[in-house]
Amino acid sequence: MEDKKLATLGWGATCMSVAMYVAYIPQIIGNLEGDKGDWIQPLVASINCTLWVIYGMLYSPRDWPLAVANMPGIVFGLLAFSTALF
């Protein structure tokens, strides 16, 4: 596959990944309103995303689409996890 097409595919996948983690917002809102959701899946997702971000940043050359795609998963996963518990 051509480099430009591959880069476009990578950034398209990044956008979809970000959208997937932004989808935690309704669960976070429900948690804050007292309708507590599950805590284990967001915790595991945030750990998984942390590992992928570390991998993407340590890979040479840096894999920016991979790292950027997983950064929101850390934030929103931890928010969903913490609001489900407290």
C-alpha positions in Angstrom: 0.0 0.0 0.0 1.3 3.5 -0.8 2.7 5.5 2.1 0.1 8.3 1.6 -2.8 5.9 1.6 -1.4 4.0 4.6 -1.0 7.3 6.5 -4.6 8.3 5.6 -5.8 4.9 6.9 -3.9 5.4 10.1 -5.3 8.8 10.8 -8.8 7.6 9.9 -8.5 4.8 12.4 -7.2 7.3 14.9 -10.3 9.4 14.5 -12.5 6.3 15.0 -10.6 5.3 18.1 -11.0 8.8 19.6 -14.7 8.7 18.9 -14.9 5.3 20.7 -13.4 6.7 23.9 -15.4 9.9 23.7 -18.4 7.6 23.9 -17.6 7.1 27.6 -19.1 10.6 28.2 -22.7 9.3 28.7 -21.5 6.7 31.2 -19.5 9.3 33.1 -22.6 11.6 33.2 -24.7 8.7 34.4 -22.1 7.9 37.1 -22.1 11.5 38.3 -25.9 11.5 38.4 -25.9 8.4 40.6 -26.6 5.7 38.0 -23.3 3.9 38.5 -22.0 1.9 35.6 -19.4 -0.9 35.4 -15.9 0.1 36.6 -13.7 -2.8 35.3 -14.0 -2.2 31.6 -13.0 1.4 31.7 -10.1 0.6 34.0 -8.8 -2.2 31.7 -9.3 0.1 28.7 -7.2 2.9 30.3 -4.4 0.5 31.2 -4.5 -0.9 27.6 -4.4 2.6 26.2 -1.5 3.6 28.5 0.5 0.7 27.2 -0.2 1.5 23.5 0.7 5.2 24.1 4.0 4.2 25.6 4.7 1.7 22.8 3.8 4.4 20.1 6.1 6.9 21.7 9.0 4.5 22.2 8.7 3.1 18.7 11.2 4.5 16.2 10.0 6.5 14.4 7.3 7.5 16.8 3.9 6.1 15.8 1.8 9.3 16.3 -1.5 7.9 15.0 -1.3 5.0 17.5 -0.3 7.2 20.4 -2.9 9.9 19.6 -5.6 7.4 19.1 -5.1 6.0 22.6 -4.6 9.2 24.6 -8.3 9.9 25.0 -8.8 6.3 26.2 -6.5 7.0 29.2 -8.4 10.1 30.2 -12.0 9.0 29.5 -11.3 5.5 30.8 -10.0 6.8 34.1 -12.8 9.3 34.4 -15.4 6.5 33.8 -13.6 4.3 36.3 -13.3 6.8 39.0 -16.9 8.2 38.7 -18.2 4.6 38.8 -16.5 4.1 42.1 -17.1 7.4 43.9 
